[in-house]
Amino acid sequence: MLLEEAGAAAIIVSNLTGLTIFETIIVVGVGLYLVYGLGSIALKNLLYLVGPGPGDERERVRRQIELVLSDMGYKPRRIRVESYGTFAEAEVWVEYPARATLDKSFRTSVAIARSLVARIPELLRAVVIMVPVRRTLVRRYQRTGQRR
């Protein structure tokens, strides 16, 4: 549509002025715009083929993972997303209480991974690592009496 409008404008301006320079400038401008658009598409496809994928796609998947984890009530410590074509794989470190048993931590990590894969369509695999969070205990000493 843009190409047709620019061509029409070029023809009208050329007919009104009697010069073809305006038509040439508009056609060259539209051509450069098309080359720029095709170049960005080619770069994005090249990044998909090479492996890392475009940064904006990885960031979008990362934000979706953060939203899912916050809905589930977990706090992510670290999220790493790798792109494979149009699909992604994630490694997520989730803070979990240190007093939890190993079995409960394992079951929770599997449940989180399954939920991430089910709720995010681009995600093929999610590895969830439970990171123990130790709460620091603050001790306050009180004076019991004065020494003599």
C-alpha positions as a LaTeX table, in Angstrom:
\begin{tabular}{lrrr}
\hline
Residue & $x$ (\AA) & $y$ (\AA) & $z$ (\AA) \\
\hline
Met1 & 0.00 & 0.00 & 0.00 \\
Leu2 & 2.83 & 2.37 & 0.85 \\
Leu3 & 4.52 & 1.58 & $-2.44$ \\
Glu4 & 1.35 & 2.33 & $-4.42$ \\
Glu5 & 0.73 & 5.62 & $-2.59$ \\
Ala6 & 4.34 & 6.72 & $-3.07$ \\
Gly7 & 4.18 & 5.84 & $-6.77$ \\
Ala8 & 0.95 & 7.80 & $-7.20$ \\
Ala9 & 2.41 & 10.80 & $-5.41$ \\
Ala10 & 5.52 & 10.60 & $-7.60$ \\
Ile11 & 3.45 & 10.57 & $-10.81$ \\
Ile12 & 1.29 & 13.50 & $-9.69$ \\
Val13 & 4.28 & 15.62 & $-8.62$ \\
Ser14 & 6.15 & 14.81 & $-11.85$ \\
Asn15 & 3.15 & 15.76 & $-13.99$ \\
Leu16 & 2.55 & 19.02 & $-12.11$ \\
Thr17 & 6.15 & 20.18 & $-12.21$ \\
Gly18 & 7.20 & 18.65 & $-15.50$ \\
Leu19 & 10.37 & 17.27 & $-13.89$ \\
Thr20 & 11.16 & 13.59 & $-13.39$ \\
Ile21 & 13.57 & 14.20 & $-10.50$ \\
Phe22 & 10.75 & 14.08 & $-7.93$ \\
Glu23 & 9.55 & 10.76 & $-9.27$ \\
Thr24 & 13.09 & 9.38 & $-9.14$ \\
Ile25 & 13.67 & 10.59 & $-5.56$ \\
Ile26 & 10.43 & 9.06 & $-4.28$ \\
Val27 & 11.04 & 5.76 & $-6.06$ \\
Val28 & 14.62 & 5.56 & $-4.71$ \\
Gly29 & 13.35 & 6.39 & $-1.19$ \\
Val30 & 10.74 & 3.64 & $-1.35$ \\
Gly31 & 13.37 & 1.23 & $-2.68$ \\
Leu32 & 15.72 & 2.02 & 0.23 \\
Tyr33 & 12.85 & 1.52 & 2.67 \\
Leu34 & 12.11 & $-1.91$ & 1.17 \\
Val35 & 15.79 & $-2.91$ & 1.31 \\
Tyr36 & 15.92 & $-1.86$ & 4.97 \\
Gly37 & 12.82 & $-3.93$ & 5.77 \\
Leu38 & 14.13 & $-6.98$ & 3.94 \\
Gly39 & 17.51 & $-6.59$ & 5.65 \\
Ser40 & 15.95 & $-6.65$ & 9.11 \\
Ile41 & 13.89 & $-9.73$ & 8.21 \\
Ala42 & 17.00 & $-11.45$ & 6.82 \\
Leu43 & 19.00 & $-10.63$ & 9.98 \\
Lys44 & 16.27 & $-12.01$ & 12.24 \\
Asn45 & 16.08 & $-15.23$ & 10.20 \\
Leu46 & 19.88 & $-15.54$ & 10.23 \\
Leu47 & 19.87 & $-15.27$ & 14.03 \\
Tyr48 & 17.19 & $-17.97$ & 14.18 \\
Leu49 & 19.29 & $-20.26$ & 11.98 \\
Val50 & 22.57 & $-19.68$ & 13.83 \\
Gly51 & 21.06 & $-20.41$ & 17.22 \\
Pro52 & 20.90 & $-17.58$ & 19.73 \\
Gly53 & 17.79 & $-16.01$ & 18.27 \\
Pro54 & 16.87 & $-12.35$ & 18.44 \\
Gly55 & 17.32 & $-10.68$ & 21.81 \\
Asp56 & 13.80 & $-9.28$ & 21.89 \\
Glu57 & 12.32 & $-12.77$ & 21.52 \\
Arg58 & 14.42 & $-14.14$ & 24.40 \\
Glu59 & 13.48 & $-11.16$ & 26.57 \\
Arg60 & 9.78 & $-11.69$ & 25.80 \\
Val61 & 9.99 & $-15.34$ & 26.88 \\
Arg62 & 11.91 & $-14.26$ & 30.00 \\
Arg63 & 9.15 & $-11.79$ & 30.95 \\
Gln64 & 6.51 & $-14.50$ & 30.43 \\
Ile65 & 8.44 & $-16.82$ & 32.76 \\
Glu66 & 8.60 & $-14.09$ & 35.41 \\
Leu67 & 4.84 & $-13.55$ & 35.13 \\
Val68 & 4.05 & $-17.25$ & 35.47 \\
Leu69 & 6.34 & $-17.60$ & 38.48 \\
Ser70 & 4.84 & $-14.55$ & 40.18 \\
Asp71 & 1.34 & $-15.98$ & 39.57 \\
Met72 & 2.47 & $-19.20$ & 41.23 \\
Gly73 & 3.98 & $-17.29$ & 44.17 \\
Tyr74 & 7.67 & $-18.00$ & 43.53 \\
Lys75 & 10.55 & $-15.57$ & 43.25 \\
Pro76 & 13.08 & $-16.22$ & 40.48 \\
Arg77 & 16.70 & $-15.59$ & 41.29 \\
Arg78 & 18.06 & $-16.18$ & 37.79 \\
Ile79 & 16.47 & $-16.90$ & 34.39 \\
Arg80 & 18.47 & $-17.96$ & 31.34 \\
Val81 & 16.68 & $-18.40$ & 28.00 \\
Glu82 & 18.19 & $-19.94$ & 24.88 \\
Ser83 & 16.45 & $-19.86$ & 21.54 \\
Tyr84 & 16.36 & $-22.71$ & 19.02 \\
Gly85 & 14.64 & $-21.49$ & 15.91 \\
Thr86 & 11.25 & $-20.20$ & 16.95 \\
Phe87 & 11.28 & $-22.22$ & 20.18 \\
Ala88 & 13.08 & $-21.61$ & 23.45 \\
Glu89 & 14.60 & $-23.48$ & 26.37 \\
Ala90 & 14.90 & $-22.01$ & 29.87 \\
Glu91 & 16.95 & $-22.55$ & 32.99 \\
Val92 & 15.24 & $-21.02$ & 36.01 \\
Trp93 & 16.62 & $-20.68$ & 39.52 \\
Val94 & 13.82 & $-20.34$ & 42.07 \\
Glu95 & 14.23 & $-19.35$ & 45.71 \\
Tyr96 & 12.81 & $-21.96$ & 48.08 \\
Pro97 & 12.97 & $-22.34$ & 51.87 \\
Ala98 & 16.08 & $-24.12$ & 53.13 \\
Arg99 & 14.09 & $-26.23$ & 55.58 \\
Ala100 & 12.23 & $-28.06$ & 52.78 \\
Thr101 & 13.04 & $-31.71$ & 52.17 \\
Leu102 & 14.78 & $-32.88$ & 49.03 \\
Asp103 & 11.72 & $-34.83$ & 47.88 \\
Lys104 & 9.42 & $-31.82$ & 48.28 \\
Ser105 & 11.90 & $-29.56$ & 46.47 \\
Phe106 & 12.14 & $-32.04$ & 43.59 \\
Arg107 & 8.39 & $-32.38$ & 43.25 \\
Thr108 & 7.94 & $-28.62$ & 43.36 \\
Ser109 & 10.61 & $-28.05$ & 40.70 \\
Val110 & 9.00 & $-30.61$ & 38.39 \\
Ala111 & 5.57 & $-29.00$ & 38.92 \\
Ile112 & 6.97 & $-25.55$ & 38.14 \\
Ala113 & 8.75 & $-26.82$ & 35.01 \\
Arg114 & 5.59 & $-28.52$ & 33.74 \\
Ser115 & 3.54 & $-25.41$ & 34.41 \\
Leu116 & 6.04 & $-23.22$ & 32.55 \\
Val117 & 6.04 & $-25.51$ & 29.51 \\
Ala118 & 2.25 & $-25.76$ & 29.52 \\
Arg119 & 1.59 & $-22.01$ & 29.88 \\
Ile120 & 4.27 & $-20.63$ & 27.53 \\
Pro121 & 3.80 & $-21.92$ & 23.96 \\
Glu122 & 7.35 & $-21.14$ & 22.76 \\
Leu123 & 8.99 & $-23.02$ & 25.63 \\
Leu124 & 10.00 & $-26.58$ & 24.76 \\
Arg125 & 11.94 & $-27.42$ & 27.92 \\
Ala126 & 12.38 & $-25.82$ & 31.31 \\
Val127 & 14.96 & $-26.80$ & 33.91 \\
Val128 & 14.05 & $-25.52$ & 37.37 \\
Ile129 & 16.70 & $-25.39$ & 40.07 \\
Met130 & 15.58 & $-24.81$ & 43.63 \\
Val131 & 17.93 & $-22.48$ & 45.49 \\
Pro132 & 17.71 & $-22.60$ & 49.30 \\
Val133 & 17.12 & $-19.29$ & 51.01 \\
Arg134 & 18.41 & $-19.01$ & 54.52 \\
Arg135 & 16.85 & $-16.37$ & 56.67 \\
Thr136 & 19.41 & $-14.63$ & 58.79 \\
Leu137 & 18.72 & $-14.72$ & 62.48 \\
Val138 & 19.35 & $-11.49$ & 64.30 \\
Arg139 & 20.25 & $-11.95$ & 67.93 \\
Arg140 & 19.93 & $-9.10$ & 70.30 \\
Tyr141 & 21.66 & $-9.36$ & 73.60 \\
Gln142 & 20.15 & $-7.84$ & 76.68 \\
Arg143 & 21.88 & $-6.85$ & 79.83 \\
Thr144 & 20.97 & $-9.07$ & 82.72 \\
Gly145 & 22.47 & $-6.88$ & 85.34 \\
Gln146 & 25.48 & $-4.86$ & 86.21 \\
Arg147 & 28.69 & $-6.45$ & 87.24 \\
Arg148 & 30.31 & $-5.28$ & 90.38 \\
\hline
\end{tabular}
